Amino acid sequence: VLLIILTLNTVEHGFPHQPSALSYSPTLQLLSIGTRSGAIKLYGAPGVEFMGLHDENAAVTQVHFLPHQVELVTLLDDNSLHMWTLKAHKGLSELLEIGRFTLTGPPGALPSVTRVTAVLAHSSGELLLLGTEGGHVFIVEVPGFRELEERNIITTDHILSCLPSVPEDYIGRRNLEHVEALQENPVNPNQIVIGYGRGLMVIWDLEKQCSVLDKQLITSIVWWTEDGGYILSSHSDGSYCRWMVGGEDENEEEEKSDIPYGHFPCKAISKIVQLPTEEGPPFLLFSGGMPRASYGDRHCITVIHSKTHIALDFTSRIIDFFVIRDGPQHTDPSALVVLVEEELVVIDLQTEGWPVIQTPYLVPLHSSAITCSHHVSAIPLKLWERVTAAGDLQKTHYSKKPWPITGGQNLAPDPPQRDLLLTGHEDGTVRFWDASGVCLYPMYKLSTAGVFHTDADPNDNMNQGTEGEWPPFRKVGCFDPYSDDPRLGVQKIHLCKYSGYLTVAGTAGQILVLELNDEAAEQTVEAKVVDLLQGQEGFRWKGHTRLDVREEPVLFPPGFQPFALVQCQPPAVVTALTLHSEWKLVAFGTSHGFGLYDYQQKNNVLIKCTLNPSDQLAMEGPLSRVKSIKKSLRQSFRRIRRSRVSLRKHHLQEANARLEAELAEMELAPVQRKIEARSSDDSFTGLVRTLYFADTFLSDSSHNSPSLWAGTNGGCVFAYMLRLPPVENRADEPVTAQQAKEIQLMHRAPVVGIAVLDGHGAPLPEPLEVAHDLARSPDMHGSHHLLVISEEQFKVFTLPKVSAKMKLKLTATDGSRVRRVGVAWFGSSRSEDYGESGLVVLTNQGDLHVVSLPAVKMQVQYPCIRREDVSGIASCVFTKHGQGFYLISPSEFERFSLSARYLVEPRCLVEVPLRSGSSNQHRPQPDGASSALRSVTLKSAARRVMEHALLNDESEYFRERDRRDCIITMEQAYHV
């Protein structure tokens, strides 16, 4: 019985799928991203992460932090507002939803009157101003979401009646359209600017309840400068204007009106920001504004400072951006943070050339589509340092500035070991990620495209604009989903962490063997062709062609460099791959067969064809553009015909068959239900699903020898005995292979895993693991056992006789099948010296099972992945210590842990910003503030003192008291 406490703990890595909103708190130094699926994610310093999920299945359209507080407000597209807070519990902060609200408005109001289009979190921290589709502005008190009296509503009638003069376009009309923008005067919290959809902009005084501006401005988006003296307005024709606020000359026109990119029709400027600097001219930043005809499809943010003018050209649509400010007075712009649909880009504005800052999280895993994954646990320090050094050489174009978002404290302990996650991509790259902790950090990128001739021109650099080009584009971002040649796609990866050898197999039957080199090297890579059909007649490959290997020497940078290449013929997708670095052997398999390659002597050792003569689908290939429709129809009719014949044949015995099935079902254990037999005529029966090296007993029980095991989609297992020459003659004498065993499973279920257990019932160690004193030597005195895992059952055979000993059947009648399996070590969370090995199994129902070894008993079961998430189940990869990764979206990995000893989860604390008095204390207060602002000013100091106590005091009294009641009590005490 497994004596280890198991828990299902999860954390997410990667870039949020379909982001829809962005916000930043300068006080907390936290970044917030909302998504279309209703998720809200907060990020601070590396390792500081929080996630919340709205109950409503609605997109997050806006996120706003309350100034100088730990609350934020989200607006969903169903018009609901939600309040979130970071609350401390047992020394760690948690993101909790503490309230939700839907604007009701006056009795009998139309839906458009209360449809929120703009939100302003007032600097007091106690008010929200909500602009609506009907043109009204409502004032709501937070955190209780209490609508203020009707006299505090800023209606369109009130706006028009207070204007000194009304434009002719608005005479006789009450509809100003929706509220496009709301912004507060940086030096006077009583003044806000309201921008309407029809182009009118009004400065409204909350105290005097009237317009302050005596002229009308046509605008779409507004920005109030830091000194409160000017307003920038951006327009739908690609222009922007600069207006003086409170000018004495009534006839004074706008100070500046400009169309940055010429007088041809331009797209709208969707956001504009102007920020001052301690010394020198201000920064001007805006998104959009590109010439519509020539560059209307570009996603650009323009940055203008002094004589420098650059149009940052992004790879996907811009969601939003903000600027982080630094310097003695926190006025100098230091970094531009841009959220686009597929990545987060941070630009260093203080370094010459404005380079990109490497992101420690939110890296787009899907910069090229992920095609496979491979995890390696407990990386030796030497290999880790060499991979890191090779990756650092690839990052010279990044800024040296540290990550500018530093909010919160990461309280998680240092990872107990160094882990690598390798992802294969459609463009032929393999990316190495530091998967030791919460942040999935990019370490190194390997490209295999240089070995082959492709359509891409290596001299074609799209990142640099031509001299004198206008607009002055500069390509930024790494998201590039387009592959020049889909045959480059990586399908299988295997890394030996002890020797530094790496094998990468691709879509066109290519298998590369690489070794780690700290110096650049120029060399040719010769392909060794392996004919898996072995000259069999009657088969003609209809799929894609093989990749052309470069005959000339190729200069490979420091890192993993290829020195051997095996090319399968036909060039089908490689479906199985394994490496034995101690024996210097690589085994590979496709839908046609498998082979064994000696990469030390660069010779083929074994070629085995597993193709079924009746399987014609295996000759077409996944990238074939022209499928045989006639053949597909013929096979469909054959299946229908067989089913009808079978139906007529057994029609009279149907009742008896059903009765026998029910009796047989009753005789089996609840978890061991009947298995459905499969036909030998099913397609892809020869496809190789798994390959495994083992030093075990095949000929007799007294002589162990190296062996290779292969399992196919048709339930067949092949075992080959290998003869390795002595070490001193290894470079000269050939390696030989002889078939020793062949097992055909009765029900022909696909074989998804093979393992050999030693005399103690423990799985055999990895190659070189014993030599590095990281595992005990396997027991070679007792009898070994072979564990064969098919889609439907786990079966144990004795070796060398290969006689069945025990089995565990998985459910088949309800459609459950094994999709992924791995051997994991479950260390005890209470004792450092105790642990057990077990099988971790994922089914097509999305359930996780843990099966004990060697008894093969079901231990626990957890629902993990939705059964409808086929791609998530197919992408799952297990670790050696009871964890796993799977794709919850094209850009995000979900990480789960079944081991109580190896948990990876964010453990962080965000403290309440301490501030005495009102949040507006540093600003000049006007005489006689409005009643709403006066009340929130009184509550502000008391509320922050109480909030600090609630979120940082661990006493039972504070944790059990209701938060809002405590605030009210503190307010009353303040007044007394």
Steps between C-alpha positions, in 0.01 A plus 500: 500500500636841407567678829543844353254787534388600153361837405401658172664845496517718191673811368492657154797589280511706184305782343127542575279385216295776332586795727247780494596758765810644665563708811792602721528626857801731545458476878489120520716458188268223383387424148150365437368324190140402432401241238200419285435187706442706814838445667686776683875461555737714704879504461771675700860406562599161353314236698226739616186384320130495582205368304126540534210379288163665469200275543341663197610366163569848367803687370685750717483832315665732753717469812566791740709505818369724775776755565731422796298192599504124450162493326421493134177515301421299189232571242360209300323515168176397672513847666582365846765657725705290740718602794815298579743531787834353602437370851768357725441158652766313697766735374409467130278715280198361319302656219135497606182637349324707765212652310309524175270768368284588202407864442123548536461874432173692537173303511387396153831589337577344162781241485722742307480746789678255732726325249849589631754608237761689706623465860703746706639394838516829687824589676317499834480124469135508608313597184442351156374720219315293242439639153222327309376437150223751553750778575440524875767479770403323824693523827533182707658467842738208550573243630129463582380588148246754626349731241495861619188713490341587169624858533855370462427353155657702218235478230524615140223754565702640785811516281327685215322741731826597672698561182560869428431434133373197314635404156254513215529126453357449850216752491171316537675175588542344837700196393874552535549127445702286739765619743829423326746618764518608863809650660575691817695823521841399645511811724131551578299187590174694469544539125450223247499506123219315319543403136189403302465277198361780282814703556413737785744536790399664828694579816262447789543629853364253757466779760334767291302253285576692182724521199828685544595524132349772286560334163419171334766253396473219247670191637492127552762421767643749749809530719551763770860613539674474836480871581129511420554780253443315174281228357599283206221374279538230236271465202359246260682655202844425649560848643545632852458843657646673803263729692569747776272472803382823660658735246421866545472582129158390382608505138804282568503204262647163577872522553585204281314298241691235315458192278824311569492286186401741228185635347388176337210328678630339820353262755382628837739560788349276765709619797736789559734574793737789567743477792754756618865435582723653767717654232415544137186467287209271590423156361204472264356153445193398302355184345357492149504794261660307212422592134190298423579395142866406540534384861147454625576141597793593727472491879715792611582718797690817416754637747628858448766654724710795393630414153434125535187370328431125478189305403514174698346236273344213696410152381136502613221740595573746781277459806639784714823654627634701792828662603694428820668808641825532691740766620527707819146635464365192317437709194752369247350232271714189543312217326216463252285194569286386207244222510415359159281203424783246497774638728615762750781729382696732729717775345784666692452876448813601692759312294611629163324321217207405726572124514255236620520373859494121535181392677544252789139386461212539254732376226305392189556125501317488168729744314502205265231238556598235759511153349649293786648525850768321702580545870831422670525509880799569725741645244868481605653838575765475230248435221275776638781755489601404147144530368462833681824630351391401148166674555664818630687533171164509321366786717759768427238716327293527819529789742721460808240673715331288768135407475307821582189342658609421856186493715446252782733259674574150376497284815530164323805298605776440249422209266645172630640414158560637152240388243486551126196502276581462131236598246514409132348741252360507149789710366758235596615665823544345843469741791647434842303636798597525864211309657641490853257750650187703434648699210562308179810691395655469148858376514609398151361451150625234256416523131524194276411685179864583424575137419255501210421704191176692559313780326611751764781735405746526792601848384143626509484704821154639550584655835690797360340775297675654203680830538269798460183288495182680601333407724820395688393144579681278744382141537460389862376179657581135445158360408531347154246220443586448134733215408695517177483122466265284713731203449738662750249447783653327804305191608721324757781611733728302730778656710755311710583731790816307592678492163356813338379309191171607345285340232235692305262332257275678253197482274688389187668197659820683599684405821782729611757405762662799668767557762566802720797711390614820670668631184365578154578233239473475123418153377294297257230260610470191283164327482473122547193376311299219661252316277234380745305323223809288424416480134147366542301535178152634458547806718533853367549799730250776420598745770756779525857466379805489724693813588811578297813496713761771446813355344719798583639554854269686735616726783323398821509739799596385851242266648358177364655419163389215268759242403284214371179482296274205428243537222209255500363387167205550447537838674209448736453664839725355772261358761744353755854588606741400774870546570749289697807718545702228676460261207517787242176381338186672374175316426227659290165394359240616247173364364703261281745348745791571731875513486810505720790734425854498641595869515856428607580303184219669301363165385157341486471206738141388449212567260159341556193554281171480693269617221183296458450402132137613518584840650509746212426805713850481647639581155325835462663715767346779711621782273370349177299768317312255280329217682350207318126564537420181314711299745339664802151429365595143420626442855188658645274272294708200605450584866125542447484172309688312772276642769183399308626147440590470865159632599312246287721217620435566866147631483344177629748475787470864611309427818741227608803717425361784710435263790852356481647851497307595812614184680860558401476861619377386840794262544759776455618748762343849477813652343563203273230496239488314174748591224384532144695299246634687198525389142841436346379694194488830691716776354847582631545170683869511414553846646770489769369658824782437747869398511696392808857398582563252784784289637309187598457126449382389157677169423520344847473599865875504565627725220378855463561697182407834344167495318265717297123479536245644256122521533263561209150632446380148426588363845826335397822515706838420342809425712853502357813382674793735440866405496731787594876462447734565793571863585851486356365374166177702496616733222602215268279196549136528389198475725269213407133434571307173499127461547434301816131538585171608344182551698158550346241634741172313474282806447752681275477819705773756421807471721568840658773409749756234588708464819719232655496450877805357678510232771376750760211609278658839429520648148844486342704822542571738216821466297808627691287566810677230701842611372433849642395354840148635462327162510568160645602217273209283386457161663630241253459200731124475516275448202410800286150588386377667183217752537305564179254789511240501227212741456275261691704311757826460693652155463805354678707220344784302655839507332656327320207260439255785426213331675208711627507554876238767581297770335286800578224584255386853436140576413419451133122489481470867601762608248797544735846453343855563622647800318815582699703299749819565695702357787528742793675498837271609783715621788342516842422849628577386857810290454790601278618142462174336398326487167337265253483465124166510325343530159328827417227448240284745306192372320301643214237597758751744648539297822833449676571162660789390718580127478734339753805298398569211488156392623319692221217617725292810441573753777328832430305671227459873432304680228755735343422595139162542335428200282408737216849651511660257255802718431565546871496125560726439199753760618542364853851412616592350839805571715708252701371640829123479466428823312368567152445768237225535243385779269181670619525731199746542211705735720462363855617195690311380804735339750361248747660304781394163638780494756472672837877535508552678168259792483541804278261782586519878539562604860506877518400797708383847396491749786253786525670827405528710816392857454384749757202722429312535179631371171470857372705653780784597268265690268357848540143454623235742371288690747183322603542150354189318390315289757597176328870587497489634856355177635748279325785725618391443860474127451825467309748525790299280737432241235865460410606462863237232554577328170867480591408334828261257335739390227812473714382400847464125551288505816177303506310818586584679178465193282150423627361854496317611191722734300242763416364514857849568626535786252170655607599469866830669428326780311267566793795505736670747270205738513476470880 
